[in-house]
Amino acid sequence: MPTEPSSPRSDQPTDQPAPQPAARPARRDLLRTGLATGATTLGLAAPTGQATAAPTAAPGATPADRTLTLTGHLPTGAPDFLHLPVEVPEGVREIAVSYGYDRPPVPAGTPGNSCDIGIFDERGTDLGGPGFRGWSGGFRTEFSLSRGAATPGYLPGPINPGTWHVVLGPYQIAPQGLEYHVEVTLRFGAPGPQFTPHYPAERARGRGRAWYRGDCHLHTVHSDGRRRPEEVAAGARAAGLDFIVSTDHNTSSSHAAWGPLAGPDLLILPGEEITTRNGHWLALGLKPGQFVDWRYRSRDEEYPRFARQVHRSGGLVVPAHPYCPYVACQWKFGYEQADAVEVWNGPWTYDDESAVDTWDGRLAVALREGRSWLPALGNSDAHSEPQVIGSPHTVVLAEDLTRDAILDGLRTGRSWLAESSAVTLDLTVTGHGRRAGIGEELTVPADAPLDVRLTVSGVPGGTVRLLTDEGQMHQESLPADGSGTVIWRTTASLAAYVRAEVRHPKADGTPGRGNSMGPDLPWGPMAALTNPIVLRTGDR
């Protein structure tokens, strides 16, 4: 993994539609330089500002551009969001904004200054209200928007007169405080042509009831990614995926770009990564153009409201990388409103181990209490090269390649996780004349013998682990060609569920021992992981 940047934010201006990478950040680096921000206060800042004098225009002439400069000082403990009012008169065709802030030296281990930016229109800044017009976090230092076009991350549309607000999100403030300056330029003229969105279709050419591969966590230039949407679509096809979900941070602006990029071979679903100060969550399968607010913390008790918003649209709520160690990435909202959880995010690391362990521990509790269990998802969270789209991804059993069918398969846990399309897997439990697959239930007499059968390929020298609510119950190595079948016997009296993991060899080439203890991890990186098959006891 490349060395982490010294600053936790990225403020490189990227107003070109196709910014080029200046470095090759790792997946965790990009999470760290992402757009996470939240709010406990939606208060109004009191900046100083002065508009440049606009010369008197001749009758019928277009007024000259007007620029307003706003400056201010933010102490430590400032509100999460500051709203800077800008009066927009009649006749403005474009609003252009640029900003910056100081970065004084700080002692080792002390966060330096970092400040996000976005804009709301004359309809207001209410939480969940209609005024949202764009967000770029700390990834851009300037943006513009008009009726027919906007910088990625921002929404084209009418520039109506009234009080707009540039919103600053002081993500981190140095002990010395933060000095900011914002320039807002109002450009006058005819409004220009109206923007036409091109949303993706909700159906692709599927194979009927089948296993479909998809990556549900991807970023583009519309937030802190460096790939254009067309590059993401091409990468998905190259990875052998059947579907993807667009999840740019805190904006819906990319939804309108996916229409021409979807096709019979690739289903593209709109989504968003909601990036708060208390964790990130994925809204999967949003209605095109739908925006989900992120300006709250766990203590504000607003998260359930926005989870309900996603559910009303038929989408899924998925906590993302819950153990990511960076500031604001760790999940603090609980799992009551969640439909699934992302336990594998990008290249396998120790925080993924923590996520899987926590998820597994919750399975037994949910089954014991008669509650529904939370399915696991795996996604790449790819932002730019060299991060690989589709590594990992989720393989879901769906009735067809449609929005509703894919979301239903994910919601019910009829899915397994793979590091790439080179890995194939099938897990079943058979006994008492019955059979069940991943995400399904099998009800049998308590002492009826049950055969657990796992067939896998694409993991040379890999290690198969079969786990129940008692932990790892069977381990077996795959041959050098990576293909094999493992069979193990149990009963419903001994196992409330069974699931499978396939691991790569350890760094020293040994298979590892998942039920041993020692100074290092007893297993290698994950290659595949299944959701459970639930075993119930009964005479039926």
Sequence and secondary structure as in RCSB ss.txt:
>XXXX:A:sequence
MPTEPSSPRSDQPTDQPAPQPAARPARRDLLRTGLATGATTLGLAAPTGQATAAPTAAPGATPADRTLTLTGHLP
TGAPDFLHLPVEVPEGVREIAVSYGYDRPPVPAGTPGNSCDIGIFDERGTDLGGPGFRGWSGGFRTEFSLSRGAA
TPGYLPGPINPGTWHVVLGPYQIAPQGLEYHVEVTLRFGAPGPQFTPHYPAERARGRGRAWYRGDCHLHTVHSDG
RRRPEEVAAGARAAGLDFIVSTDHNTSSSHAAWGPLAGPDLLILPGEEITTRNGHWLALGLKPGQFVDWRYRSRD
EEYPRFARQVHRSGGLVVPAHPYCPYVACQWKFGYEQADAVEVWNGPWTYDDESAVDTWDGRLAVALREGRSWLP
ALGNSDAHSEPQVIGSPHTVVLAEDLTRDAILDGLRTGRSWLAESSAVTLDLTVTGHGRRAGIGEELTVPADAPL
DVRLTVSGVPGGTVRLLTDEGQMHQESLPADGSGTVIWRTTASLAAYVRAEVRHPKADGTPGRGNSMGPDLPWGP
MAALTNPIVLRTGDR
>XXXX:A:secstr
     SSS       SSS   SS   HHHHHHTS     S   B   EEEE       TTS    EEEEEEEEE 
TT  S EEEEEEE TTEEEEEEEEEE      TTS   EEEEEEE TT   TT TTEEEEEETS SEEEEESS B
 TTB      SEEEEEEEEEEE  TT EEEEEEEEEEES            SB    SSEEEEEEEEE  TTTT 
 S HHHHHHHHHHTT SEEEE  BT  GGGGG GGG BTTBEEEEEEEEEETTEEEEEES  TT        GGG
T HHHHHHHHHHTT EEEE STT  STTTS  S STT S EEEEESS  HHHHHHHHHHHHHHHHHHHTT     
EEEE  B STTS TTSSEEEEEESSSBHHHHHHHHHTT EEEESSTT EEEEEEEETTEEEETT EEEE TT  E
EEEEEEES TT EEEEEETTEEEEEEE  TTS EEEEEEE TTT SEEEEEEE   TTS    TT   SS SS  
EEEEE  EEEEE   
